[in-house]
Amino acid sequence: MTGTGRGIFVTFEGIDGSGKSTQARLLAEALRAAGHDVVLTREPGGSPGAEEIRRLVLEGDPDRWSAETEILLFTAARRDHLERTIEPALAAGKVVICDRFADSTRMYQGLSRGDLRALVDQLHSLMIGREPDLTVLVDMDPEIGLARAKGRKGTEERFEDFGPELQRRMRAGFLSLAKEYASRFRVIDGARPVEAVAEDVLATVTAALA
C-alpha cells in the first residue's frame, strides 16, 4: 500500500515499562498484514553504529556519564540512525515505526539531572532537524511501569535504577510534551489489556495514514 511518495514516521514514547515496545511491534505486524511496507526500529539503536552506542548508555552504573556527555552520545546515535535507517526508508515510501526518538532525550536527559532541555533542543535542531509525523504516548502509572520494567531482569536497566521518582517526573514531562506538540501527539491509556491498547493504537495510526 505504501511505497509511492514519502513515507510516514511514527514514534512511540512513554516511561519504562509502559508497554510501548510491545505496542510498536503489534502495530508493525498489523500494518504489514494490511499491506504496508513497514520498518520497525528503536532508539538508541536502529543502525550498527547506534547499537554500539546503545550498549554504552543503557548498561552500567547510573552515574557512568555526565548528563552532557550522555546527550552527545544519544545525539550521535540518533544522527547515525537517521542517516542509515530512517531517512532512506521514508524516501522509499515506507512506514517507519520507532520505539523512542528525540522526545525521550528531551525527557530523560533534559530533565533527569537538571534542566538541560534547551541544550537537547539546540543539538536536535543542529544535528537532527526533524520531528515524527505522529507520536503515540503510551501513558502508564509510574509505579506499575517501574515494577514491569524491573521484572524484565535485563541488562539495560541503567535508567530504571534511578528509581520511582524519576519515573514520576518522566510521566509528567511526557504529558507536558504531548500538550507542547499537540499536533503530532496522541495519548493512549496503557493501563488496559494489551489487545485493547493495540486496537486504539491501530485506529489512531490508520487515521493518520488516511
C-alpha positions in Angstrom: 0.0 0.0 0.0 2.8 2.4 0.9 5.8 2.6 -1.5 4.9 5.6 -3.6 5.8 9.1 -2.4 7.2 9.9 1.0 6.6 7.5 3.9 5.3 8.3 7.4 7.4 8.4 10.6 5.6 7.2 13.7 7.3 7.1 17.1 6.3 5.5 20.4 7.1 7.2 23.7 6.4 6.5 27.4 8.0 5.7 30.7 9.9 2.4 31.2 7.5 -0.5 31.5 4.6 1.3 29.8 4.3 -1.3 27.1 5.3 0.9 24.2 7.8 -1.6 22.7 5.1 -4.3 22.6 2.7 -1.8 21.0 5.2 -0.7 18.4 5.7 -4.4 17.4 2.0 -5.1 17.3 1.4 -2.0 15.2 4.1 -3.1 12.7 2.5 -6.6 12.5 -1.0 -5.1 11.9 0.2 -2.7 9.2 2.2 -5.3 7.4 -0.9 -7.5 7.4 -2.8 -4.6 5.8 -0.2 -4.4 3.0 2.0 -1.6 4.2 5.8 -1.7 3.9 7.0 -1.2 7.5 10.4 -0.6 9.1 10.3 -1.3 12.9 13.3 0.3 14.6 14.3 1.6 18.1 16.4 4.2 19.9 19.0 4.3 21.0 20.0 2.0 18.2 18.4 1.1 14.8 21.7 1.1 12.9 25.0 -0.8 13.6 26.8 2.3 14.9 23.9 3.4 17.0 23.5 -0.1 18.5 27.1 0.1 19.7 26.3 3.5 21.4 23.2 1.9 22.9 25.3 -0.5 25.0 27.4 2.4 26.3 24.4 4.4 27.5 22.0 1.7 28.8 24.3 -0.6 30.7 26.4 0.1 33.8 26.3 2.4 36.7 23.6 5.2 36.7 26.4 7.8 37.2 28.5 6.4 34.4 28.2 9.5 32.3 27.6 13.2 33.0 24.3 14.4 31.6 26.0 16.5 29.0 28.1 13.6 27.7 25.0 11.4 27.6 23.2 13.9 25.5 26.0 14.0 23.0 26.1 10.2 22.9 22.3 10.0 22.3 22.5 12.7 19.6 25.4 10.8 17.8 23.4 7.6 17.9 20.3 9.4 16.5 22.2 11.0 13.7 23.6 7.7 12.5 20.1 6.1 12.8 18.5 8.9 10.8 21.1 8.8 8.0 21.3 5.0 7.7 17.8 3.7 8.6 15.0 6.3 8.9 15.6 8.7 6.0 16.2 6.0 3.4 13.1 4.1 4.4 10.9 7.3 4.4 12.3 8.2 1.0 11.2 4.8 -0.3 7.7 5.5 0.9 7.7 3.1 3.9 6.1 3.4 7.3 8.8 3.8 9.9 7.8 2.9 13.4 10.4 3.8 16.0 10.4 2.8 19.7 11.6 6.1 21.2 13.0 9.2 19.5 14.0 12.7 20.4 11.2 13.2 22.9 12.8 10.6 25.1 16.0 12.6 25.1 14.1 15.7 25.9 12.7 13.9 29.0 15.4 11.6 30.2 18.5 13.7 29.6 16.7 17.1 29.5 15.0 16.6 33.0 16.7 13.7 34.8 19.7 15.6 36.1 19.0 19.3 36.0 17.2 21.3 33.4 19.1 20.6 30.2 16.1 20.7 27.8 17.4 23.8 26.0 20.7 22.0 25.3 18.8 19.0 24.0 16.7 21.1 21.7 19.7 23.0 20.4 21.5 19.8 19.5 18.4 18.4 17.9 17.9 21.4 15.7 21.6 21.4 14.7 22.1 17.7 14.1 18.7 16.0 13.6 16.3 18.7 12.3 13.1 16.6 12.1 10.2 15.5 14.2 8.0 12.5 13.8 4.8 12.8 11.8 2.9 11.1 14.6 3.9 10.3 18.2 2.0 7.7 20.3 2.4 8.3 24.0 1.5 5.2 26.0 0.6 6.6 29.4 1.1 4.5 32.5 1.2 4.8 36.2 4.9 5.1 37.2 4.8 2.6 40.0 3.2 -0.1 37.7 5.6 0.8 34.9 8.7 0.5 37.1 7.6 -2.8 38.5 7.1 -4.1 35.0 10.4 -2.8 33.8 12.4 -4.2 36.7 10.6 -7.5 36.3 12.2 -8.0 32.9 15.5 -8.8 34.5 17.6 -7.5 31.6 21.0 -5.8 31.5 19.7 -2.5 30.2 18.4 -1.1 33.5 20.5 1.9 34.0 17.6 4.3 33.8 15.3 2.1 35.8 18.0 2.1 38.5 17.4 5.9 39.0 14.2 4.8 40.8 10.5 5.7 41.0 10.9 9.5 41.5 12.5 9.8 38.0 9.6 7.8 36.5 7.1 10.1 38.1 8.9 13.2 36.7 9.2 11.5 33.3 5.4 10.7 33.1 4.6 14.3 34.0 7.1 15.5 31.4 5.8 13.3 28.6 2.2 14.5 29.3 3.5 18.1 29.2 5.3 17.4 25.8 2.0 16.0 24.5 0.5 19.4 25.1 3.5 21.3 23.7 3.5 19.2 20.5 -0.3 18.6 20.4 -0.5 18.4 16.6 1.6 15.2 16.4 1.0 13.6 19.9 -1.8 11.1 20.6 -2.1 9.9 24.3 -3.2 6.3 24.7 -4.1 4.8 28.1 -1.7 1.9 28.6 -3.3 0.6 31.9 -5.6 -1.8 30.0 -5.2 -5.2 28.4 -2.6 -5.2 25.6 -5.2 -6.0 22.9 -7.4 -3.0 23.9 -4.4 -0.7 23.7 -3.3 -2.2 20.4 -6.8 -1.5 18.9 -6.6 2.1 19.9 -3.1 2.5 18.5 -4.0 0.9 15.2 -7.1 3.1 14.8 -5.1 6.2 15.6 -2.3 5.4 13.2 -4.7 4.2 10.4 -6.4 7.6 10.6 -3.1 9.4 10.2 -2.2 7.2 7.2 -5.5 8.1 5.6 
